[in-house]
């Protein structure tokens, strides 16, 4: 049960990834985003920690979704009683 990213969050992630490929640091990316008029998802000016957090959380989410979980089976029984018969 994983919440989906908004279009803005995904846009920020893609933009930050492109800037990182160009060799920019987190601080440089935060300054660039602020100059371009973008705000952090919660409406604040960008800081380097925000940039790092966006990349880290997306990476962790992707790793979690790609992980293989072993199938677990256990002994389970279910008994169903029709109470309408018992009440008569």
SETI-55651 format. One line per field, with one value per atom (N, C-alpha, C, O, CB): x, y, z; chain; residue in one letter; residue number from 1. Coordinates in steps of 0.001 Angstrom, whole numbers, padded with zeros to 6 digits. Glycine has a CB too. Example, Ala and Ser with C-alpha at 12.3 -4.5 7.8 and 13.67 -1.06 7.14 Angstrom:
# residues 2
u <- [013190,012300,013200,014236,011308,012850,013670,012900,013409,014084]
v <- [-005690,-004500,-003300,-003319,-004473,-002250,-001060,000030,001138,-000598]
w <- [007800,007800,007800,008465,009046,007080,007140,007870,008039,005725]
chain <- [A,A,A,A,A,A,A,A,A,A]
resn <- [a,a,a,a,a,s,s,s,s,s]
resi <- [1,1,1,1,1,2,2,2,2,2]
END
This chain:
# residues 88
u <- [000845,000000,000894,001263,-000963,001233,002204,001522,000911,003411,001620,001011,001737,002954,001042,000978,001547,002105,001626,000493,003131,003681,002737,002077,005081,002675,001929,002762,003941,001606,002149,002887,004038,005119,001952,003806,004853,006015,007175,004279,005719,006785,007616,008844,006195,006952,007670,008490,009610,006691,007933,008665,009932,011000,007778,009820,010994,012044,013233,010588,011617,012547,013282,014504,011806,012533,013140,014107,015199,012054,013726,014568,015854,016939,013803,015733,016907,017833,019052,016487,017266,018075,018854,020032,017189,018205,018888,020033,021116,017897,019797,020838,022019,023172,020251,021724,022795,023651,024868,022200,023009,023751,024692,025707,022789,024347,025208,026365,027237,024388,026361,027458,027256,028205,028682,026041,025779,025639,025205,024513,026014,025874,024446,023683,026910,024097,022767,022526,021437,022598,023545,023431,023217,022394,024689,023948,023793,022402,021795,024870,021908,020574,019516,018565,020304,019671,018709,018690,017618,019065,019855,019925,019261,018516,021393,019533,018965,017440,016748,019533,016915,015463,014822,013756,015122,015467,014933,014934,013977,015749,016009,016084,015018,014503,017477,014688,013671,012248,011274,013848,012138,010836,010121,008953,009965,010810,010183,010286,011274,010843,009243,009229,009245,008833,007994,009730,009687,008223,007343,010417,007960,006582,005747,004546,006584,006352,005608,005572,005185,006228,005978,005855,007026,006917,004660,008132,009302,010326,010250,009933,011292,012394,013263,013391,013229,013850,014684,015977,016590,014993,016374,017691,018324,017646,017592,019624,020320,019757,019730,021819,019311,018746,017440,017145,018495,016660,015421,015736,015090,014615,016740,017131,017585,017173,018258,018434,018934,017788,017758,019967,016856,015729,014849,014403,014896,014603,013771,014409,013727,013555,015703,016402,016452,016235,017822,016737,016867,015543,015504,017377,014466,013165,012683,012094,012130,012923,012526,013346,012803,012705,014641,015497,015044,014947,016974,014768,014329,012980,012758,014245,012081,010770,010911,010267,009844,011754,011963,012580,012184,012859,013552,014172,013151,013159,015326,012286,011279,010282,009881,010540,009888,008935,009536,008819,008412,010843,011501,011949,012324,012688,011913,012369,011445,010225,012448,012034,011247,010990,011912,011973,009738,009365,009068,008320,008139,009642,009391,007937,007299,010330,007449,006077,006042,006864,005544,005106,004969,003601,002570,005157,003618,002364,002320,003339,002227,001141,000987,-000289,-001156,000949,-000372,-001592,-002684,-002515,-001375,-003787,-004866,-006184,-006374,-004785,-007066,-008400,-009429,-009204,-008588,-010529,-011599,-012896,-013282,-011680,-013556,-014826,-015929,-015830,-014811,-016964,-018074,-019320,-019657,-018298,-019989,-021214,-022367,-022279,-021105,-023448,-024648,-025473,-026109,-025459,-025471,-026162,-027683,-028394,-025729,-028180,-029636,-030179,-031305,-030021,-029415,-029849,-029810,-030682,-028955,-028823,-028687,-029787,-030158,-027331,-030309,-031319,-032724,-033630,-031302,-032948,-034294,-034697,-035804,-034388]
v <- [-001170,000000,001237,001749,-000005,001705,002788,004003,003897,002341,005160,006352,006730,006586,007534,007209,007604,009018,009844,007510,009280,010626,011524,011079,010619,012778,013746,014067,013722,015046,014721,015105,016035,015942,015778,016932,017883,017157,017458,018941,016204,015449,014680,014661,014480,014049,013305,014249,013919,012487,015420,016422,016841,016939,017646,017089,017482,016377,016654,017809,015135,014021,013943,013805,012704,014032,013969,015128,014926,013979,016324,017510,017379,017676,018774,016941,016774,015710,015879,016401,014618,013553,014073,013755,012368,014868,015450,016349,016310,016246,017154,018064,017291,017694,019033,016186,015359,014736,014619,014253,014333,013769,014791,014431,013246,016072,017142,017436,018253,018409,016761,016907,017958,018320,017221,018451,019470,018840,017697,020261,019604,019161,019436,020130,019878,018884,019113,020604,021117,018326,021283,022709,023515,024430,023204,023178,023874,023639,024554,023416,022425,022107,022872,023394,020578,022944,023674,025150,025746,023521,025741,027144,027328,028285,027624,026407,026503,026415,027203,025395,025450,025296,026549,026977,024063,027131,028337,029507,030279,028693,029639,030725,030566,031557,030766,029324,029061,029230,029176,027654,029433,029688,028448,028521,030362,027313,026091,026071,026517,024823,025544,025397,023916,023074,026099,023613,022256,021851,022710,022136,020564,020046,020689,020888,018517,021012,021611,023134,023787,021178,023709,025145,025980,027205,025613,025376,026107,026256,025578,025390,027162,027293,026046,025437,028575,025678,024479,024671,025738,024086,023610,023513,022230,021374,023536,022095,020891,019618,018566,020998,019709,018534,018089,016895,018848,019043,018699,017904,016900,019977,018373,017707,016281,015333,018496,016143,014827,013920,012745,014950,014449,013671,013144,011997,014517,013977,013555,012376,011401,014720,012453,011362,010103,008997,011795,010273,009129,008390,007162,009584,009127,008485,007758,006683,009518,008324,007657,006384,005359,008606,006437,005260,004157,002998,005627,004496,003505,002905,001706,004136,003739,003244,002278,001229,004414,002631,001759,000426,-000626,002453,000470,-000766,-001659,-002877,-000446,-001053,-001816,-002476,-003622,-000908,-001741,-002277,-003378,-004269,-001166,-003322,-004313,-005554,-006554,-003690,-005500,-006613,-007811,-007663,-006195,-008987,-010215,-010697,-010851,-011313,-010925,-011422,-012915,-013333,-010644,-013715,-015156,-015481,-014830,-015923,-016503,-016937,-017679,-018561,-017839,-017326,-017954,-018610,-017972,-016917,-019891,-020623,-021172,-021564,-021771,-021190,-021717,-022551,-022463,-020566,-023349,-024131,-023174,-022419,-025291,-023225,-022299,-023033,-023737,-021017,-022861,-023439,-022372,-021515,-024738,-022466,-021511,-022290,-023050,-020464,-022083,-022764,-021714,-020680,-023582,-022009,-021073,-021739,-022870,-020631,-021020,-021523,-020643,-019416,-021564,-021292,-020574,-020357,-021290,-021349,-019151,-018867,-018896,-018986,-017510,-018821,-018856,-020223,-020317,-018524,-021269,-022618,-022775,-023431,-023692,-022190,-022324,-021579,-021988,-021819,-020505,-019697,-020282,-019784,-018314,-021290,-021843,-022824,-023361,-022494]
w <- [000000,000000,000000,001057,001219,-001183,-001325,-001940,-003003,-002190,-001283,-001877,-003172,-003280,-000877,-004136,-005414,-005322,-004545,-006530,-006132,-006198,-006977,-007917,-006843,-006586,-007380,-008622,-008694,-006550,-009584,-010788,-010438,-011020,-011805,-009487,-009077,-008416,-008700,-008113,-007537,-006876,-007900,-007817,-005835,-008862,-009878,-010763,-011154,-010727,-011079,-011846,-011106,-011711,-012121,-009808,-009016,-009031,-009188,-007563,-008869,-008878,-010224,-010263,-008590,-011309,-012641,-012859,-013390,-013725,-012461,-012624,-011813,-012312,-012202,-010582,-009725,-010297,-010285,-008292,-010796,-011385,-012587,-012749,-011798,-013427,-014591,-014153,-014736,-015458,-013131,-012645,-012039,-012191,-011601,-011356,-010781,-011883,-011737,-009881,-012994,-014120,-014740,-015336,-015174,-014596,-015099,-014142,-014441,-015327,-012990,-012039,-010963,-010268,-012770,-010816,-009799,-008419,-008282,-010147,-007407,-006019,-005548,-006220,-005095,-004391,-003828,-003582,-003839,-002518,-003088,-002795,-004083,-004114,-002057,-005127,-006404,-006991,-007547,-007397,-006867,-007383,-006591,-007174,-007313,-005274,-004433,-004828,-004936,-002922,-005042,-005462,-006825,-007031,-005514,-007756,-009099,-009046,-009690,-010005,-008273,-008159,-007555,-007998,-007305,-006550,-005915,-006891,-006939,-004662,-007671,-008661,-009740,-010260,-009308,-010076,-011086,-010531,-011282,-011642,-009219,-008609,-008087,-007705,-009592,-008069,-007549,-006033,-005451,-008154,-005412,-003966,-003623,-004421,-003342,-002422,-001913,-001809,-001766,-000533,-001770,-001771,-000668,-000846,-001600,000449,001576,001512,002481,002899,000366,000165,000637,000670,000836,001001,001484,000364,-000660,002698,000578,-000364,-000277,000785,-000079,-001391,-001417,-000649,-000677,-002844,000036,000674,000178,-000389,002254,000391,-000084,000551,-000088,000215,001795,002479,001807,001761,003978,001289,000592,-000676,-000974,000244,-001414,-002659,-002361,-003031,-003379,-001353,-000972,-000539,-000903,000154,000226,000731,-000402,-000363,001682,-001404,-002534,-003249,-003564,-003519,-003506,-004193,-003333,-003828,-004566,-002052,-001154,-000993,-001067,000207,-000774,-000555,-001799,-001693,-000128,-002973,-004217,-004411,-004822,-005431,-004121,-004263,-003308,-003711,-003998,-002058,-001078,-001461,-001293,000312,-001975,-002388,-003560,-003584,-002768,-004531,-005691,-005276,-005778,-006724,-004358,-003875,-003180,-003353,-002920,-002404,-001675,-002631,-002428,-000687,-003676,-004637,-005508,-005963,-005511,-005740,-006588,-005824,-006436,-007265,-004510,-003684,-003842,-003919,-002210,-003889,-003945,-002522,-001720,-004784,-002236,-000921,-001031,-001915,-000352,-000146,-000235,000099,000926,000708,-000572,-000318,001011,001258,-001477,001847,003157,003229,003014,004311,003535,003698,005113,005682,002642,005652,007005,007063,006194,008060,008100,008299,008756,009713,009342,008062,008364,008161,007169,007474,009092,008915,009286,010140,009789,008624,008846,008979,008091,007694,010104,010327,010336,010996,011663,009596,009482,010051,009699,007998,010931,011536,011097,011121,013081,010698,010320,011583,012071,009229,012111,013379,013237,014238,013912,012029,011852,012242,012730,010392,012042,012416,013936,014505,011737,014595,016037,016791,017892,016474,016227,016884,016766,017434,016316,015970,015770,016816,016765,014452]
chain <- [A,A,A,A,A,A,A,A,A,A,A,A,A,A,A,A,A,A,A,A,A,A,A,A,A,A,A,A,A,A,A,A,A,A,A,A,A,A,A,A,A,A,A,A,A,A,A,A,A,A,A,A,A,A,A,A,A,A,A,A,A,A,A,A,A,A,A,A,A,A,A,A,A,A,A,A,A,A,A,A,A,A,A,A,A,A,A,A,A,A,A,A,A,A,A,A,A,A,A,A,A,A,A,A,A,A,A,A,A,A,A,A,A,A,A,A,A,A,A,A,A,A,A,A,A,A,A,A,A,A,A,A,A,A,A,A,A,A,A,A,A,A,A,A,A,A,A,A,A,A,A,A,A,A,A,A,A,A,A,A,A,A,A,A,A,A,A,A,A,A,A,A,A,A,A,A,A,A,A,A,A,A,A,A,A,A,A,A,A,A,A,A,A,A,A,A,A,A,A,A,A,A,A,A,A,A,A,A,A,A,A,A,A,A,A,A,A,A,A,A,A,A,A,A,A,A,A,A,A,A,A,A,A,A,A,A,A,A,A,A,A,A,A,A,A,A,A,A,A,A,A,A,A,A,A,A,A,A,A,A,A,A,A,A,A,A,A,A,A,A,A,A,A,A,A,A,A,A,A,A,A,A,A,A,A,A,A,A,A,A,A,A,A,A,A,A,A,A,A,A,A,A,A,A,A,A,A,A,A,A,A,A,A,A,A,A,A,A,A,A,A,A,A,A,A,A,A,A,A,A,A,A,A,A,A,A,A,A,A,A,A,A,A,A,A,A,A,A,A,A,A,A,A,A,A,A,A,A,A,A,A,A,A,A,A,A,A,A,A,A,A,A,A,A,A,A,A,A,A,A,A,A,A,A,A,A,A,A,A,A,A,A,A,A,A,A,A,A,A,A,A,A,A,A,A,A,A,A,A,A,A,A,A,A,A,A,A,A,A,A,A,A,A,A,A,A,A,A,A,A,A,A,A,A,A,A,A,A,A,A]
resn <- [x,x,x,x,x,x,x,x,x,x,x,x,x,x,x,x,x,x,x,x,x,x,x,x,x,x,x,x,x,x,x,x,x,x,x,x,x,x,x,x,x,x,x,x,x,x,x,x,x,x,x,x,x,x,x,x,x,x,x,x,x,x,x,x,x,x,x,x,x,x,x,x,x,x,x,x,x,x,x,x,x,x,x,x,x,x,x,x,x,x,x,x,x,x,x,x,x,x,x,x,x,x,x,x,x,x,x,x,x,x,x,x,x,x,x,x,x,x,x,x,x,x,x,x,x,x,x,x,x,x,x,x,x,x,x,x,x,x,x,x,x,x,x,x,x,x,x,x,x,x,x,x,x,x,x,x,x,x,x,x,x,x,x,x,x,x,x,x,x,x,x,x,x,x,x,x,x,x,x,x,x,x,x,x,x,x,x,x,x,x,x,x,x,x,x,x,x,x,x,x,x,x,x,x,x,x,x,x,x,x,x,x,x,x,x,x,x,x,x,x,x,x,x,x,x,x,x,x,x,x,x,x,x,x,x,x,x,x,x,x,x,x,x,x,x,x,x,x,x,x,x,x,x,x,x,x,x,x,x,x,x,x,x,x,x,x,x,x,x,x,x,x,x,x,x,x,x,x,x,x,x,x,x,x,x,x,x,x,x,x,x,x,x,x,x,x,x,x,x,x,x,x,x,x,x,x,x,x,x,x,x,x,x,x,x,x,x,x,x,x,x,x,x,x,x,x,x,x,x,x,x,x,x,x,x,x,x,x,x,x,x,x,x,x,x,x,x,x,x,x,x,x,x,x,x,x,x,x,x,x,x,x,x,x,x,x,x,x,x,x,x,x,x,x,x,x,x,x,x,x,x,x,x,x,x,x,x,x,x,x,x,x,x,x,x,x,x,x,x,x,x,x,x,x,x,x,x,x,x,x,x,x,x,x,x,x,x,x,x,x,x,x,x,x,x,x,x,x,x,x,x,x,x,x,x,x,x,x,x,x]
resi <- [1,1,1,1,1,2,2,2,2,2,3,3,3,3,3,4,4,4,4,4,5,5,5,5,5,6,6,6,6,6,7,7,7,7,7,8,8,8,8,8,9,9,9,9,9,10,10,10,10,10,11,11,11,11,11,12,12,12,12,12,13,13,13,13,13,14,14,14,14,14,15,15,15,15,15,16,16,16,16,16,17,17,17,17,17,18,18,18,18,18,19,19,19,19,19,20,20,20,20,20,21,21,21,21,21,22,22,22,22,22,23,23,23,23,23,24,24,24,24,24,25,25,25,25,25,26,26,26,26,26,27,27,27,27,27,28,28,28,28,28,29,29,29,29,29,30,30,30,30,30,31,31,31,31,31,32,32,32,32,32,33,33,33,33,33,34,34,34,34,34,35,35,35,35,35,36,36,36,36,36,37,37,37,37,37,38,38,38,38,38,39,39,39,39,39,40,40,40,40,40,41,41,41,41,41,42,42,42,42,42,43,43,43,43,43,44,44,44,44,44,45,45,45,45,45,46,46,46,46,46,47,47,47,47,47,48,48,48,48,48,49,49,49,49,49,50,50,50,50,50,51,51,51,51,51,52,52,52,52,52,53,53,53,53,53,54,54,54,54,54,55,55,55,55,55,56,56,56,56,56,57,57,57,57,57,58,58,58,58,58,59,59,59,59,59,60,60,60,60,60,61,61,61,61,61,62,62,62,62,62,63,63,63,63,63,64,64,64,64,64,65,65,65,65,65,66,66,66,66,66,67,67,67,67,67,68,68,68,68,68,69,69,69,69,69,70,70,70,70,70,71,71,71,71,71,72,72,72,72,72,73,73,73,73,73,74,74,74,74,74,75,75,75,75,75,76,76,76,76,76,77,77,77,77,77,78,78,78,78,78,79,79,79,79,79,80,80,80,80,80,81,81,81,81,81,82,82,82,82,82,83,83,83,83,83,84,84,84,84,84,85,85,85,85,85,86,86,86,86,86,87,87,87,87,87,88,88,88,88,88]
END
